Amino acid sequence: MEKLLARLPWSLEHWIEGPAYVITPRKLEGLLNIKEIWKYRGVFYSFAHRDFKLRYRQTLLGFGWVIIQPLLSVGVFSLLFHKLVKIPSEGIPYPLFIYSALLPWTLFCNCITRASTSLAGNFQLLTKAFFPRILIPSSSLITPMIDFFIGFCFLLLTLIAYGFPISGKLMAIPFLTFLTMLFALGVSLWLSAIHVCIRDLGNILHLTLQLWMFCTPVLYPANLIAEKHRVLYYLNPMVGIISGFRSAIVGTNFDFSALTVSMAFTMALLITGVYFFRYAECVLADVV
């Protein structure tokens, strides 16, 4: 029978034995394969919808936690740092001063915390199905973004309650929000790939974010830092972002020097993060 099949035309032998497939490793084509990501956009929506449902499923207050948690933090920080330590607030009521910075900082922390552990939390899918792995950490940013939008609406009501005029500088909020999301995504691409190999990275990240907040003008104004140390202070990319949010909300002047440094760091971290993630995703299924 084998000798008979060997004499048959290739086409007939092909249909009898079936086609032969050669599996080869996928090559990295550029920085991002936009067509492939768009093709699997339904996966992105599914991940984002699942995270949103898990965030608010079987909760007593639901969206209320988005407002209650920052308000409690504002109350504690106002008592400790304004009443006791006497930290200045540039003539702005301290609760509004700190809330205008705590809101974007919370957005950044929630994005980092969720996205950095997203790959390890979906390890079953990494070994069973193919889709662009970058969709997992990027979809984790949607739920914090919704929380931020709700908190920002409450912040506008707070501005009106304090009698602050709605400044035209609020038009910069979408840009600053987008910049925060890009910076969080750049950090998350590095951390999510590393977290697959180093599982205690979550504990390190939690401590790092706590210390990072005190190195960022969330609880105090940026001009409290001495001029001679200002250049070193601006190396923290969140300085320009947080200062920009506060200036846009309360109507003060923007610190364009700090904002330029933040944009440069964001783009550099995002590009290197995508490259690192693309190379790391080739071995994620083996490591996990």
C-alpha positions, -999 to +999 in steps of 0.1 A: +000+000+000+028+024+008+045+017-026+011+024-043+007+057-025+042+067-034+034+064-071+002+085-069+002+121-079+010+146-052-024+161-052-041+127-046-016+117-020-022+150-003-059+144+000-054+109+013-028+116+040-039+152+047-019+184+046+014+188+064+018+217+087+051+232+099+049+251+131+075+278+135+080+306+161+062+338+154+085+367+144+083+401+160+070+425+133+077+460+144+068+476+176+031+467+175+009+448+151-020+471+150-040+450+126-037+420+149-047+440+179-077+453+161-087+418+150-088+407+186-106+439+199-134+417+211-110+400+236-101+435+249-138+443+255-144+410+272-115+414+296-126+450+304-162+440+309-152+411+332-130+433+353-158+459+356-183+432+368-158+418+393-151+453+406-187+460+415-204+427+417-221+420+451-210+453+466-232+472+490-224+507+480-212+501+444-199+533+428-201+550+462-167+535+472-151+557+444-161+588+464-160+574+500-124+562+499-109+595+487-130+615+511-118+595+541-082+599+529-088+637+524-101+640+559-072+621+575-046+640+555-062+673+562-061+667+599-025+654+600-007+675+574-027+708+574-039+712+609-010+697+628+020+700+605+008+732+589+017+724+553+007+753+530-018+749+502-011+780+480-042+798+492-065+769+482-087+751+507-066+722+518-094+695+512-097+708+476-060+711+473-053+675+482-083+660+465-073+676+431-040+656+434-053+625+451-078+618+423-052+614+395-028+597+419-055+571+428-060+566+391-023+559+386-021+535+415-052+515+406-039+511+370-005+499+381-019+476+408-044+459+385-024+457+353+009+445+369-008+413+382-031+408+352-009+383+333-003+361+364-040+362+371-049+350+337-023+322+334-049+297+322-056+317+290-019+322+283-014+284+278-047+276+260-055+303+235-037+328+213-044+365+213-021+395+216-010+393+253-008+431+255-046+432+256-045+418+291-027+446+309-041+473+287-077+462+294-071+464+331-069+502+328-105+506+318-121+501+352-098+526+370-106+550+342-144+547+350-137+552+387-117+583+378-145+598+357-170+593+386-146+609+411-139+638+387-177+646+384-178+648+422-147+670+422-165+695+399-193+696+425-167+703+452-153+732+431-188+747+429-193+742+466-161+761+474-170+789+451-142+783+426-149+793+390-148+767+364-116+776+346-109+771+309-078+752+320-101+722+327-098+716+290-063+701+297-078+674+319-084+649+290-048+653+279-034+649+314-056+618+319-044+603+287-008+610+297-014+593+331-028+563+314+001+560+290+026+563+318+007+537+338+006+514+308+044+518+302+051+508+339+026+480+338+041+464+306+074+461+325+059+449+358+033+425+344+059+406+325+083+405+354+055+395+378+051+362+360+086+353+371+087+371+404+054+366+423+063+387+453+065+418+431+031+428+443+043+433+478+073+453+466+050+474+444+026+482+473+055+495+494+070+514+465+037+532+457+034+543+493+069+558+493+064+572+458+034+593+469+055+612+494+080+619+466+051+634+446+033+667+453+001+651+465+001+662+501+022+694+496+028+720+468+057+714+444+072+748+452+079+736+487+110+719+473+141+741+473+151+755+440+185+738+440+168+704+443+140+711+418+158+695+388+163+663+407+128+664+419+114+667+383+130+634+375+099+619+391+075+618+361+044+620+384+055+655+396+046+672+363+014+651+359+000+658+394+010+694+393-007+697+359-039+682+373-039+706+402-033+736+380-060+726+356-086+721+384-080+751+405-068+774+377-032+781+387-003+784+363+011+752+347+047+741+354+056+734+318+091+723+327+079+695+349+052+686+324+077+683+296+099+660+316+069+639+324+059+636+287+095+626+278+097+599+305+063+586+295+071+581+259+105+565+267+090+542+292+061+533+269+083+524+239+108+504+260+079+487+278+063+476+246+096+462+233+103+443+265+067+430+266+069+418+230+101+398+237+088+385+270+055+373+257+072+346+236+082+327+268+053+336+291+034+304+285+065+283+294+073+303+326+037+306+339 
